[in-house]
Amino acid sequence: MKNIQPPGAKVSEDIEKQKILIVDDAVSNIEIINDALHDSYTTYFATNAKKALEIALAIKPDLILLDVVMPDMNGYELYSLLKKEPTLNDVSVIFVTAMSDGADETIGLELGAADYITKPINQNIVKLRTKNHLALKRQMQLEKRLIQQNMVELNLLKMKRLFYGTVEALSTMAETRDPYTAGHQRRVAELTCEIAMAMMFSNNEAEGFYVAAILHDIGKVNVPAEILSKPGKITEIEFNLLKTHSEVGYNILKNIESEWMIADIVYQHHEKLDGSGYPRGLRGDDILSGARIIAVADVVEAISSHRPYRAALGIDAAMSEITSYRGIYYDEDVVDVCVELFQKGFSFSKK
């Protein structure tokens, strides 16, 4: 028999052909159907129910053309067996038979068959019915995948909203103990994100820096409120206690699974290029990019905003600070981008 693929046959094409299983105890009928279909589809065949079930389980065909009258088991019985298999219950079946009585056709359609073709076999009818049913099936599968994809995206969006809601809540919680700096972390996060995007970091990287920035002072929950809101200069002991917030923040965040290294960025956001920062005295490229950006955004927001021990000094003073220590404390590229952003009109939100 020519052009009939054995079980497991593969078609090497850019788009794999749909698979059709032809089941008939008469080889002559299989040849007629195969001649009509093999150019457009990958065809398999079986001459009995046992072999048909075996092949169907192996290849999961897109369509089965199934003879009704066979010696060992009729097509209706085989259809029922096929539908009991979890991997086959969505496979379309067209019955092919010489039984042209309306009652027989009704039986097949009531079982759930996609269609009914009567013998003698007309190849054009076989081609058209097969083409129409497989096109419909492919469209339905596409729509199903789109629905599933939409559901996945919707669930991801819900999870993302939940994540950012939690992040915002943690940030707000840290700031409730220091009302003078309310909104500080969010404003630092805004500037951090703007700098990152201007420096051509990817959207994903910028998003990670934003999350780290909005949580960068979360470790201050461990610092007494009277130190955070002290109107005068703090003592050396108080400053040393304040400096622990970087490590405390790291310990709070370190067990959060993330590709963004949020905890490490929070840990390093007070490091300086010359090694004079804390907590580890890291230098230069040993400091993560996100931490270098947050360091600049943090000092700019702090200097330009009101603090319990002084009035707001304004953006000009903040720009003077970062340009004076450009390449000493602060990353040169980050400083340059930050200055350019403010020259172009960037301003912190009022929230």
VOKEDO-737675 format. One line per field, with one value per atom (N, C-alpha, C): atom name; x, y, z. Coordinates in steps of 0.2 Angstrom, whole numbers, plus 5000, padded with zeros to 4 digits. Example, Ala and Ser with C-alpha at 12.3 -4.5 7.8 and 13.67 -1.06 7.14 Angstrom:
REM residues 2
atom: c(N,CA,C,N,CA,C) $
east: c(5066,5062,5066,5064,5068,5064) $
north: c(4972,4978,4984,4989,4995,5000) $
up: c(5039,5039,5039,5035,5036,5039) $
***
This chain:
REM residues 351
atom: c(N,CA,C,N,CA,C,N,CA,C,N,CA,C,N,CA,C,N,CA,C,N,CA,C,N,CA,C,N,CA,C,N,CA,C,N,CA,C,N,CA,C,N,CA,C,N,CA,C,N,CA,C,N,CA,C,N,CA,C,N,CA,C,N,CA,C,N,CA,C,N,CA,C,N,CA,C,N,CA,C,N,CA,C,N,CA,C,N,CA,C,N,CA,C,N,CA,C,N,CA,C,N,CA,C,N,CA,C,N,CA,C,N,CA,C,N,CA,C,N,CA,C,N,CA,C,N,CA,C,N,CA,C,N,CA,C,N,CA,C,N,CA,C,N,CA,C,N,CA,C,N,CA,C,N,CA,C,N,CA,C,N,CA,C,N,CA,C,N,CA,C,N,CA,C,N,CA,C,N,CA,C,N,CA,C,N,CA,C,N,CA,C,N,CA,C,N,CA,C,N,CA,C,N,CA,C,N,CA,C,N,CA,C,N,CA,C,N,CA,C,N,CA,C,N,CA,C,N,CA,C,N,CA,C,N,CA,C,N,CA,C,N,CA,C,N,CA,C,N,CA,C,N,CA,C,N,CA,C,N,CA,C,N,CA,C,N,CA,C,N,CA,C,N,CA,C,N,CA,C,N,CA,C,N,CA,C,N,CA,C,N,CA,C,N,CA,C,N,CA,C,N,CA,C,N,CA,C,N,CA,C,N,CA,C,N,CA,C,N,CA,C,N,CA,C,N,CA,C,N,CA,C,N,CA,C,N,CA,C,N,CA,C,N,CA,C,N,CA,C,N,CA,C,N,CA,C,N,CA,C,N,CA,C,N,CA,C,N,CA,C,N,CA,C,N,CA,C,N,CA,C,N,CA,C,N,CA,C,N,CA,C,N,CA,C,N,CA,C,N,CA,C,N,CA,C,N,CA,C,N,CA,C,N,CA,C,N,CA,C,N,CA,C,N,CA,C,N,CA,C,N,CA,C,N,CA,C,N,CA,C,N,CA,C,N,CA,C,N,CA,C,N,CA,C,N,CA,C,N,CA,C,N,CA,C,N,CA,C,N,CA,C,N,CA,C,N,CA,C,N,CA,C,N,CA,C,N,CA,C,N,CA,C,N,CA,C,N,CA,C,N,CA,C,N,CA,C,N,CA,C,N,CA,C,N,CA,C,N,CA,C,N,CA,C,N,CA,C,N,CA,C,N,CA,C,N,CA,C,N,CA,C,N,CA,C,N,CA,C,N,CA,C,N,CA,C,N,CA,C,N,CA,C,N,CA,C,N,CA,C,N,CA,C,N,CA,C,N,CA,C,N,CA,C,N,CA,C,N,CA,C,N,CA,C,N,CA,C,N,CA,C,N,CA,C,N,CA,C,N,CA,C,N,CA,C,N,CA,C,N,CA,C,N,CA,C,N,CA,C,N,CA,C,N,CA,C,N,CA,C,N,CA,C,N,CA,C,N,CA,C,N,CA,C,N,CA,C,N,CA,C,N,CA,C,N,CA,C,N,CA,C,N,CA,C,N,CA,C,N,CA,C,N,CA,C,N,CA,C,N,CA,C,N,CA,C,N,CA,C,N,CA,C,N,CA,C,N,CA,C,N,CA,C,N,CA,C,N,CA,C,N,CA,C,N,CA,C,N,CA,C,N,CA,C,N,CA,C,N,CA,C,N,CA,C,N,CA,C,N,CA,C,N,CA,C,N,CA,C,N,CA,C,N,CA,C,N,CA,C,N,CA,C,N,CA,C,N,CA,C,N,CA,C,N,CA,C,N,CA,C,N,CA,C,N,CA,C,N,CA,C,N,CA,C,N,CA,C,N,CA,C,N,CA,C,N,CA,C,N,CA,C,N,CA,C,N,CA,C,N,CA,C,N,CA,C,N,CA,C,N,CA,C,N,CA,C,N,CA,C,N,CA,C,N,CA,C,N,CA,C,N,CA,C,N,CA,C,N,CA,C,N,CA,C,N,CA,C,N,CA,C,N,CA,C,N,CA,C,N,CA,C,N,CA,C,N,CA,C,N,CA,C,N,CA,C,N,CA,C,N,CA,C,N,CA,C,N,CA,C,N,CA,C,N,CA,C,N,CA,C,N,CA,C,N,CA,C,N,CA,C,N,CA,C,N,CA,C,N,CA,C,N,CA,C,N,CA,C,N,CA,C,N,CA,C,N,CA,C,N,CA,C,N,CA,C,N,CA,C,N,CA,C,N,CA,C,N,CA,C,N,CA,C,N,CA,C,N,CA,C,N,CA,C,N,CA,C,N,CA,C,N,CA,C,N,CA,C,N,CA,C,N,CA,C,N,CA,C,N,CA,C,N,CA,C,N,CA,C,N,CA,C,N,CA,C,N,CA,C,N,CA,C,N,CA,C,N,CA,C,N,CA,C,N,CA,C,N,CA,C,N,CA,C,N,CA,C,N,CA,C,N,CA,C,N,CA,C,N,CA,C,N,CA,C,N,CA,C,N,CA,C,N,CA,C,N,CA,C,N,CA,C,N,CA,C,N,CA,C,N,CA,C,N,CA,C,N,CA,C,N,CA,C,N,CA,C,N,CA,C,N,CA,C,N,CA,C,N,CA,C,N,CA,C,N,CA,C,N,CA,C,N,CA,C,N,CA,C,N,CA,C,N,CA,C,N,CA,C,N,CA,C,N,CA,C,N,CA,C,N,CA,C,N,CA,C,N,CA,C,N,CA,C,N,CA,C,N,CA,C,N,CA,C,N,CA,C,N,CA,C,N,CA,C,N,CA,C) $
east: c(5004,5000,5004,5003,5008,5005,5010,5009,5006,5005,5002,5008,5008,5013,5012,5018,5017,5017,5014,5014,5020,5020,5026,5029,5026,5029,5029,5034,5035,5035,5033,5033,5038,5043,5048,5046,5042,5040,5040,5039,5039,5033,5028,5022,5020,5020,5018,5011,5011,5004,4999,4993,4988,4988,4987,4987,4980,4979,4973,4974,4970,4970,4964,4965,4960,4959,4953,4951,4946,4948,4943,4946,4942,4944,4946,4943,4945,4950,4956,4962,4960,4956,4954,4951,4947,4944,4949,4954,4959,4963,4965,4968,4965,4958,4954,4955,4953,4954,4961,4966,4972,4975,4973,4974,4971,4966,4962,4966,4969,4971,4979,4983,4990,4994,4992,4996,4995,4990,4988,4989,4989,4989,4994,4996,5000,4995,4995,4990,4993,4989,4990,4984,4985,4979,4980,4974,4973,4967,4967,4962,4958,4959,4955,4955,4950,4949,4955,4958,4964,4970,4971,4977,4975,4969,4967,4968,4966,4967,4974,4978,4985,4988,4987,4990,4987,4981,4978,4981,4982,4986,4993,4996,5003,5004,4999,5000,4995,4990,4984,4982,4979,4977,4973,4973,4968,4961,4961,4954,4955,4949,4949,4943,4945,4940,4938,4932,4931,4925,4927,4922,4917,4911,4906,4906,4906,4905,4912,4914,4921,4920,4923,4922,4923,4928,4930,4926,4925,4922,4919,4913,4910,4913,4912,4915,4912,4905,4902,4905,4907,4910,4917,4921,4928,4927,4922,4922,4921,4917,4916,4922,4926,4933,4937,4938,4942,4940,4934,4932,4933,4934,4936,4943,4947,4954,4955,4958,4959,4962,4967,4971,4967,4962,4959,4951,4949,4942,4940,4945,4944,4946,4947,4949,4942,4942,4936,4936,4930,4929,4923,4925,4920,4918,4912,4911,4910,4913,4913,4909,4904,4900,4895,4894,4889,4882,4881,4875,4872,4868,4865,4858,4856,4849,4850,4845,4845,4846,4843,4844,4851,4855,4862,4866,4864,4868,4866,4860,4858,4862,4863,4867,4874,4877,4884,4884,4879,4880,4878,4873,4871,4877,4881,4887,4892,4892,4896,4901,4900,4904,4903,4909,4909,4905,4905,4901,4900,4897,4895,4896,4900,4901,4899,4895,4892,4897,4897,4900,4895,4897,4904,4907,4914,4918,4919,4917,4918,4924,4930,4936,4935,4931,4930,4926,4921,4917,4922,4926,4931,4936,4938,4943,4939,4933,4930,4928,4925,4923,4929,4934,4940,4943,4943,4946,4942,4935,4931,4931,4931,4931,4938,4943,4950,4951,4948,4949,4945,4939,4935,4938,4941,4945,4951,4954,4960,4958,4953,4950,4948,4945,4942,4948,4954,4960,4963,4963,4966,4963,4956,4952,4953,4953,4954,4961,4966,4973,4973,4969,4969,4965,4960,4956,4961,4965,4969,4975,4977,4983,4980,4974,4971,4970,4968,4967,4974,4979,4986,4988,4987,4989,4985,4978,4974,4977,4978,4981,4987,4992,4998,4997,4992,4991,4988,4984,4981,4987,4991,4997,5002,5003,5007,5004,4998,4994,4995,4994,4994,5002,5006,5013,5015,5013,5014,5010,5004,5000,5004,5007,5011,5017,5020,5026,5025,5019,5017,5016,5012,5010,5016,5021,5028,5031,5031,5035,5031,5024,5021,5021,5022,5023,5029,5034,5041,5041,5037,5037,5032,5027,5023,5026,5032,5036,5040,5040,5044,5040,5035,5030,5034,5040,5043,5046,5046,5049,5044,5037,5032,5032,5032,5033,5040,5045,5052,5053,5052,5054,5050,5044,5041,5044,5046,5049,5056,5059,5066,5065,5060,5058,5057,5053,5051,5057,5062,5068,5072,5073,5077,5075,5068,5066,5067,5066,5068,5075,5079,5087,5088,5085,5087,5085,5079,5076,5080,5083,5087,5094,5096,5102,5102,5096,5094,5094,5093,5092,5085,5084,5078,5072,5066,5060,5060,5062,5062,5067,5073,5078,5076,5073,5071,5065,5061,5056,5059,5064,5067,5070,5074,5077,5071,5065,5060,5058,5057,5054,5060,5066,5071,5071,5070,5070,5064,5058,5053,5053,5058,5059,5065,5069,5076,5077,5072,5073,5068,5066,5062,5065,5072,5075,5075,5072,5072,5066,5062,5057,5061,5068,5071,5075,5074,5077,5072,5074,5069,5066,5060,5056,5059,5061,5064,5071,5074,5080,5078,5073,5071,5068,5065,5062,5065,5071,5075,5076,5075,5075,5082,5087,5094,5098,5105,5110,5110,5110,5111,5118,5118,5125,5128,5134,5138,5135,5133,5129,5123,5119,5113,5114,5119,5120,5122,5126,5128,5122,5117,5111,5107,5107,5103,5106,5113,5116,5114,5112,5110,5104,5100,5094,5096,5102,5103,5103,5107,5107,5100,5097,5090,5085,5086,5082,5083,5090,5092,5089,5090,5087,5080,5076,5069,5067,5071,5069,5073,5078,5083,5079,5074,5070,5065,5064,5059,5063,5060,5063,5061,5067,5066,5072,5072,5077,5081,5078,5080,5085,5087,5092,5090,5083,5081,5084,5085,5088,5095,5099,5106,5107,5102,5102,5101,5096,5094,5100,5103,5109,5115,5115,5121,5119,5113,5111,5115,5119,5123,5130,5132,5139,5141,5148,5150,5156,5157,5162,5169,5171,5177,5178,5173,5173,5172,5170,5168,5161,5157,5150,5149,5143,5142,5136,5136,5139,5145,5147,5153,5159,5158,5164,5165,5160,5162,5164,5168,5170,5168,5167,5167,5162,5164,5160,5157,5160,5158,5151,5149,5142,5137,5132,5127,5124,5123,5120,5114,5109,5103,5105,5110,5112,5115,5119,5122,5117,5112,5106,5102,5100,5096,5100,5107,5111,5110,5110,5110,5103,5098,5091,5089,5092,5090,5093,5099,5102,5099,5097,5093,5087,5083,5076,5077,5082,5083,5085,5090,5092,5087,5083,5078,5071,5071,5065,5066,5060,5060,5062,5067,5069,5068,5067,5065,5071,5077,5082,5084,5080,5082,5076,5076,5071,5073,5069,5071,5076,5081,5087,5086,5081,5080,5084,5082,5085,5092,5093,5099,5105,5103,5108,5109,5104,5104,5109,5108,5112,5119,5120,5127,5131,5127,5130,5132,5128,5130,5135,5135,5140,5147,5147,5153,5156,5152,5155,5154,5154,5153,5160,5159,5165,5169,5167,5170,5165,5159,5154,5149,5148,5142,5144,5141,5143,5142,5147,5147,5142,5140,5135,5128,5127,5121,5120,5125,5125,5123,5126,5125,5118,5115,5109,5104,5105,5101,5100,5106,5106,5102,5103,5100,5092,5090,5083,5080,5083,5080,5081,5086,5087,5081,5079,5073,5066,5066,5060,5057,5061,5059,5057,5052,5051,5047,5048,5045,5038,5034,5027,5025,5019,5018,5015,5013,5010,5014) $
north: c(4994,5000,5006,5011,5017,5023,5027,5033,5033,5027,5027,5027,5031,5032,5027,5023,5019,5023,5019,5023,5026,5032,5035,5040,5039,5043,5051,5054,5061,5065,5071,5075,5080,5081,5086,5092,5097,5103,5108,5115,5120,5120,5118,5117,5109,5106,5098,5097,5093,5091,5088,5089,5086,5079,5075,5068,5065,5060,5057,5049,5046,5039,5036,5031,5028,5021,5019,5013,5009,5004,5000,4993,4988,4981,4980,4984,4983,4988,4984,4988,4993,4991,4995,5001,5001,5007,5012,5009,5013,5017,5013,5016,5022,5021,5026,5033,5032,5037,5040,5036,5038,5042,5040,5044,5051,5051,5058,5063,5060,5064,5065,5060,5060,5066,5069,5075,5081,5081,5087,5085,5079,5076,5071,5069,5063,5058,5052,5047,5041,5038,5031,5027,5020,5016,5010,5007,5001,4997,4990,4986,4983,4984,4981,4986,4985,4990,4990,4984,4984,4988,4987,4991,4998,5000,5007,5010,5007,5010,5011,5006,5006,5012,5013,5018,5025,5025,5032,5034,5029,5031,5033,5031,5032,5039,5041,5047,5053,5051,5056,5060,5056,5059,5066,5070,5075,5073,5068,5065,5058,5054,5047,5046,5043,5041,5034,5032,5026,5022,5016,5012,5009,5008,5006,4998,4995,4988,4984,4982,4978,4971,4966,4959,4959,4962,4960,4965,4971,4976,4982,4983,4988,4995,5000,5007,5010,5009,5012,5010,5004,5001,5004,5004,5007,5014,5018,5025,5026,5022,5022,5021,5016,5015,5021,5024,5029,5035,5036,5042,5041,5035,5033,5035,5036,5037,5045,5047,5054,5058,5055,5058,5059,5055,5054,5057,5059,5061,5067,5071,5077,5076,5070,5068,5068,5071,5071,5064,5062,5055,5056,5054,5054,5046,5044,5037,5037,5031,5030,5023,5022,5016,5015,5009,5008,5008,5008,5008,5016,5016,5023,5025,5020,5021,5027,5031,5037,5036,5030,5028,5027,5024,5022,5029,5033,5040,5043,5043,5046,5043,5036,5033,5036,5037,5039,5046,5051,5058,5058,5054,5055,5053,5048,5046,5052,5057,5063,5063,5059,5059,5066,5068,5075,5075,5069,5068,5061,5060,5053,5053,5049,5048,5041,5041,5035,5032,5025,5022,5021,5020,5020,5027,5027,5033,5037,5044,5049,5053,5053,5056,5064,5067,5074,5076,5071,5072,5071,5066,5065,5071,5073,5079,5085,5087,5093,5092,5086,5085,5085,5082,5082,5089,5093,5099,5104,5104,5108,5106,5100,5098,5100,5098,5100,5107,5111,5119,5121,5118,5120,5118,5112,5110,5114,5116,5120,5127,5130,5136,5136,5131,5130,5129,5125,5125,5131,5135,5142,5146,5146,5150,5148,5141,5138,5141,5141,5143,5150,5154,5161,5163,5159,5160,5158,5152,5150,5155,5158,5163,5169,5171,5177,5176,5169,5168,5168,5165,5166,5173,5177,5184,5188,5186,5189,5187,5181,5178,5182,5182,5186,5193,5196,5203,5204,5199,5199,5198,5193,5192,5198,5201,5207,5213,5214,5219,5217,5211,5209,5210,5208,5209,5217,5221,5228,5231,5228,5231,5229,5223,5221,5225,5226,5231,5238,5241,5247,5247,5242,5241,5241,5237,5237,5243,5247,5253,5258,5258,5263,5261,5255,5253,5256,5255,5258,5265,5269,5276,5279,5275,5277,5279,5276,5277,5284,5287,5293,5297,5301,5305,5310,5312,5318,5315,5309,5306,5302,5303,5300,5301,5296,5296,5296,5296,5296,5290,5284,5278,5278,5280,5280,5285,5291,5296,5294,5291,5288,5283,5279,5273,5276,5282,5285,5288,5291,5293,5288,5283,5277,5274,5273,5270,5274,5281,5286,5285,5285,5285,5278,5273,5266,5266,5268,5268,5273,5279,5283,5280,5276,5272,5266,5265,5259,5252,5252,5246,5243,5237,5234,5236,5235,5236,5232,5226,5221,5223,5225,5227,5234,5238,5245,5243,5238,5236,5233,5229,5227,5232,5237,5243,5247,5248,5251,5248,5241,5237,5238,5237,5238,5245,5250,5257,5259,5256,5257,5254,5249,5246,5247,5252,5252,5254,5258,5260,5255,5249,5245,5243,5243,5241,5246,5252,5257,5255,5250,5248,5245,5244,5242,5248,5254,5260,5263,5265,5269,5275,5276,5282,5288,5289,5295,5297,5292,5294,5296,5293,5294,5301,5304,5310,5315,5314,5318,5325,5331,5337,5340,5337,5340,5334,5336,5331,5325,5319,5313,5311,5308,5306,5300,5299,5294,5287,5286,5279,5279,5284,5284,5283,5286,5285,5278,5275,5268,5263,5265,5261,5262,5269,5270,5266,5266,5262,5255,5252,5245,5244,5249,5248,5244,5245,5242,5234,5232,5225,5222,5226,5224,5223,5228,5227,5221,5220,5214,5207,5207,5201,5200,5206,5205,5203,5205,5203,5197,5195,5190,5183,5181,5175,5176,5182,5183,5180,5175,5173,5178,5180,5185,5185,5186,5187,5194,5198,5205,5207,5202,5203,5209,5210,5215,5216,5211,5211,5214,5211,5213,5221,5223,5230,5235,5232,5236,5236,5231,5230,5235,5236,5240,5248,5250,5256,5262,5261,5266,5265,5261,5260,5266,5268,5273,5271,5274,5271,5271,5276,5276,5271,5267,5263,5266,5272,5275,5274,5270,5269,5263,5261,5256,5251,5245,5242,5239,5238,5234,5237,5244,5248,5245,5243,5241,5246,5245,5250,5248,5254,5253,5248,5244,5239,5234,5233,5228,5230,5236,5239,5237,5234,5233,5239,5238,5244,5247,5243,5245,5249,5247,5251,5257,5258,5264,5269,5267,5271,5274,5269,5271,5276,5275,5279,5287,5288,5295,5297,5293,5295,5296,5292,5293,5300,5302,5308,5314,5313,5319,5320,5315,5316,5319,5316,5318,5325,5327,5334,5339,5337,5342,5342,5338,5337,5339,5341,5343,5337,5338,5333,5336,5332,5334,5339,5338,5342,5348,5349,5355,5356,5362,5363,5360,5359,5357,5361,5358,5363,5364,5360,5361,5357,5357,5353,5355,5362,5364,5362,5362,5359,5352,5348,5341,5340,5344,5343,5345,5350,5352,5346,5342,5337,5331,5329,5323,5325,5331,5333,5334,5336,5337,5331,5326,5319,5314,5317,5312,5308,5302,5298,5296,5300,5299,5294,5297,5293,5290,5294,5292,5290,5285,5283,5289,5290,5296,5295,5290,5289,5291,5288,5289,5296,5300,5307,5311,5309,5313,5312,5306,5305,5308,5308,5311,5319,5322,5329,5331,5327,5328,5328,5323,5322,5328,5331,5337,5343,5343,5349,5348,5342,5341,5342,5343,5345,5339,5334,5329,5333,5331,5333,5327,5327,5322,5323,5318,5319,5322,5325,5328,5323,5317,5312,5310) $
up: c(5000,5000,5000,4996,4995,4999,5001,5004,5011,5014,5021,5026,5031,5036,5041,5043,5049,5055,5061,5067,5069,5071,5073,5068,5062,5056,5058,5056,5057,5050,5050,5043,5045,5041,5042,5038,5041,5038,5043,5040,5045,5050,5047,5051,5050,5056,5055,5053,5048,5046,5051,5050,5055,5054,5059,5058,5058,5053,5052,5053,5057,5057,5053,5049,5045,5047,5049,5052,5048,5044,5040,5039,5040,5039,5031,5027,5020,5017,5015,5013,5007,5003,4997,4999,5004,5007,5010,5013,5016,5010,5005,4999,4996,4995,4992,4997,5003,5008,5008,5008,5009,5003,4997,4991,4991,4994,4994,4999,5004,5010,5011,5008,5010,5008,5003,5001,5006,5010,5014,5021,5023,5030,5031,5037,5039,5040,5036,5037,5040,5044,5048,5046,5047,5046,5051,5051,5055,5052,5052,5049,5055,5061,5066,5072,5077,5082,5087,5089,5093,5091,5084,5081,5081,5080,5079,5086,5092,5098,5100,5098,5100,5096,5090,5086,5088,5090,5092,5099,5103,5110,5108,5103,5102,5099,5094,5090,5092,5095,5097,5090,5086,5079,5080,5075,5075,5073,5069,5066,5065,5066,5065,5060,5054,5049,5051,5054,5057,5053,5051,5048,5054,5052,5057,5058,5052,5052,5051,5057,5057,5060,5059,5062,5069,5072,5079,5084,5082,5086,5081,5082,5077,5079,5074,5075,5081,5082,5088,5095,5095,5101,5102,5096,5097,5098,5096,5097,5105,5108,5115,5119,5117,5120,5119,5113,5112,5117,5118,5122,5129,5131,5138,5140,5135,5136,5137,5142,5144,5138,5135,5130,5123,5122,5116,5116,5122,5122,5118,5116,5111,5104,5102,5095,5091,5086,5081,5078,5077,5073,5068,5062,5056,5055,5055,5054,5046,5043,5036,5036,5032,5032,5026,5024,5019,5022,5029,5032,5031,5026,5025,5028,5032,5035,5040,5040,5044,5052,5054,5061,5063,5058,5059,5060,5056,5056,5062,5065,5071,5077,5077,5082,5083,5077,5077,5079,5077,5079,5086,5089,5096,5100,5098,5102,5102,5097,5098,5092,5086,5080,5077,5074,5070,5064,5061,5054,5052,5047,5044,5037,5034,5027,5025,5019,5017,5011,5011,5005,5000,4993,4991,4992,4993,4996,4990,4991,4986,4988,4985,4987,4988,4984,4985,4991,4993,4999,5005,5005,5010,5011,5006,5006,5009,5007,5009,5017,5018,5025,5030,5028,5032,5033,5027,5028,5032,5031,5035,5043,5044,5052,5055,5051,5054,5055,5050,5050,5056,5057,5063,5069,5070,5076,5077,5072,5073,5076,5073,5075,5083,5084,5091,5096,5094,5098,5099,5094,5094,5099,5098,5103,5110,5111,5118,5121,5116,5119,5120,5116,5118,5124,5125,5132,5138,5137,5142,5143,5138,5138,5142,5140,5143,5151,5152,5159,5163,5160,5163,5164,5159,5159,5165,5165,5170,5177,5178,5184,5186,5181,5182,5184,5181,5182,5190,5192,5198,5203,5202,5206,5207,5201,5201,5205,5204,5208,5216,5217,5224,5227,5223,5225,5226,5221,5222,5228,5229,5235,5241,5241,5247,5248,5243,5243,5245,5243,5245,5252,5255,5262,5266,5264,5268,5268,5263,5262,5267,5266,5271,5278,5280,5287,5289,5285,5288,5289,5285,5285,5291,5293,5298,5305,5306,5312,5311,5305,5303,5299,5302,5298,5294,5296,5292,5285,5284,5278,5274,5276,5272,5265,5261,5254,5251,5256,5253,5249,5251,5248,5241,5240,5234,5229,5232,5227,5225,5230,5228,5222,5223,5218,5211,5211,5205,5201,5205,5202,5200,5204,5202,5196,5195,5189,5183,5183,5178,5176,5181,5179,5176,5178,5175,5168,5167,5160,5155,5158,5154,5153,5157,5156,5152,5149,5145,5148,5154,5157,5155,5155,5152,5157,5154,5158,5164,5164,5169,5174,5172,5177,5181,5177,5180,5185,5183,5188,5195,5194,5200,5204,5201,5204,5208,5205,5208,5214,5214,5220,5225,5224,5229,5232,5228,5230,5235,5233,5237,5244,5244,5251,5254,5251,5253,5261,5264,5271,5275,5273,5277,5283,5283,5289,5295,5294,5299,5304,5303,5308,5314,5313,5319,5323,5320,5323,5327,5333,5338,5334,5335,5332,5334,5340,5343,5339,5337,5333,5326,5323,5316,5316,5321,5321,5325,5327,5332,5328,5331,5328,5327,5332,5332,5329,5329,5327,5331,5328,5332,5334,5339,5342,5338,5339,5335,5337,5343,5345,5341,5341,5337,5330,5327,5320,5318,5323,5322,5322,5326,5326,5320,5318,5311,5306,5305,5300,5299,5305,5305,5300,5298,5294,5287,5285,5278,5279,5285,5286,5288,5292,5294,5288,5284,5278,5274,5273,5270,5273,5279,5283,5282,5282,5281,5274,5269,5262,5259,5262,5259,5257,5260,5259,5253,5251,5245,5239,5236,5229,5224,5221,5215,5211,5205,5200,5201,5205,5205,5210,5215,5220,5224,5226,5230,5236,5240,5247,5246,5241,5240,5239,5234,5233,5239,5243,5249,5253,5254,5258,5256,5250,5247,5246,5247,5245,5248,5254,5257,5256,5251,5249,5245,5245,5241,5236,5231,5226,5229,5234,5237,5243,5244,5250,5257,5257,5263,5266,5262,5264,5268,5270,5274,5271,5273,5279,5278,5272,5271,5268,5266,5263,5256,5252,5245,5241,5236,5231,5224,5220,5213,5210,5206,5203,5207,5213,5218,5221,5219,5221,5216,5217,5212,5208,5202,5198,5201,5204,5207,5213,5217,5223,5221,5216,5214,5212,5208,5206,5212,5217,5222,5227,5227,5232,5229,5223,5220,5221,5219,5220,5227,5232,5239,5242,5240,5243,5239,5233,5230,5233,5234,5237,5245,5248,5255,5256,5252,5252,5250,5245,5242,5247,5251,5255,5263,5266,5273,5278,5283,5287,5294,5300,5306,5309,5306,5309,5304,5299,5294,5289,5286,5281,5275,5270,5263,5260,5257,5254,5247,5244,5237,5232,5226,5220,5219,5219,5217,5222,5228,5233,5232,5230,5229,5223,5218,5212,5213,5217,5219,5223,5228,5231,5227,5222,5218,5213,5210,5206,5209,5215,5219,5221,5222,5224,5218,5212,5206,5205,5205,5204,5211,5216,5223,5227,5228,5232,5227,5221,5217,5210,5207,5200,5195,5191,5186,5182,5179,5174,5177,5183,5186,5188,5190,5192,5185,5180,5174,5171,5172,5169,5174,5180,5185,5184,5183,5182,5176,5171,5164,5165,5169,5170,5173,5178,5181,5177,5173,5168,5163,5161,5156,5160,5166,5169,5174,5176,5180,5187,5190,5197,5201,5208,5212,5212,5213,5214,5220,5221,5227,5232,5230,5235,5241) $
***
